[in-house]
Amino acid sequence: MLKKGIRDILSASKDMGWVLEPQAKHLFSLAGLEVPRFTWATTEGEAVRFAQEIGYPVVAKVVSPRIVHKSDRDGVVLGIDSDAELAETFSRFSQVENFAGVLVEEMMSGLELIAGAKIDYQFGPVILLGIGGTGVEIYRDITLRMAPLRERDVESMIKDLKAGRLLEGYRGSEPINRSELIRLLITFSGLVMELEEFIESIDLNPVICSSTSCVVADARIMLKETGGNPQSQWHG
């Protein structure tokens, strides 16, 4: 059964048709996935205080119910390293349509992967793993499996990636924490199974993996137009 916090997020997002990134990050955190330290700042002062608290550099992303693809609207700024730059970014973002705040989060470093899920009308939940970041649509180095995933399924997915050697360390880079990637994908697979009647797709791009962790750095949850009501699972 879904946790109440997850049901609340889905219910609040139902009319919009998708889940704002700060709420998606909170949902994944509730499900046991690792996310960056972040805040959803609705004022410039909140944004700057949080950045000072966790330390620069930080990432800033616009939050608006009208902007699903933030990068297409110059709605993501990486490597912000001062109060002044963050304040300027907040001011620029505040001019967008239906501005709802700014997501400010810590900068993460590591290998960028993509994980995702779609609900196939015939086969049910299908889980994707691939080389992520901005090059995902160019290289199309992905592999698919039906949920639920087990450890051997994830090992097989990693092996199927053409660029799988990158995960093992390449030309002096550190290998990623393979056990953390396996844990993330199995946890994600279980969550997708629980969300099957409510979602259309989920994109985690990038998932940033290092030698110590695998962190969901960006997330998008698209809801079904006519799906189940999360409120119906509040009792029982």
C-alpha positions, 0 to 999 in steps of 0.5 A: 500500500502506498504511503500517505505522503505519496498518495497526497502528492499524487492527489494534489497533482492529479488535475495538473497531469504531472508532478512538479519536480520538488514534489517528485523528489519528495515522493522518491525520498519517501520511497527510499530513493536518494535525492540531493539536498534541496529546497523549494524556495518561493522567495529569493531570501529562502533560496540564498539562505539554503544555498549558504547552509549547504554551501555553493555551488548549487543548482537552480531550477524553475518551478511552474505548472506550465513548464514540464521541460525546464531545459527547453526554457532555460529553466536550469542553471548549474554551478551557481557559486554566489549569492548574487548569481543565485539572486539574479537567477531567481529574479529571471525565473520569477518572470516565467508564466505561473511561476511557483518558485525555484528548486535549489539543490546541491551539485552532484558529480559522477556518471550520468545515467537515465532510469525510467518507466512506462506503463505498456498497455499490453505488458504493464510496467517496463523499466529502462536503464541507459547512459543519461544526461544531454546525450541520451537522445543522441546515443540511445544506449538503453536497455529495457526489462519488465517489472518487477526487477530482481538483482540478476535482471539489473546485472543483465541490464548493465551488461547490455549497455554498450557503454557499460565499461564506463560504470566499471571505471574508464581511463582513470575514472572511479567505478560507480557503486554498483550495489547502490545502482542495483538497489536504486533500480530494484527500489524504483521497480517496486515503486513503479509497480505500486504506482502502475494505475496512476502513472503514464511514465517516469523519467529519472534523468540524470541519475548521478552515480559515483563510487559512493552513491546513486542519486536522482538528480532530476525527475519527471512523473507524468500521470494518467489522464484517467487513472485510479484515485490515490485517495481510494487507497487511504483506507483499508 
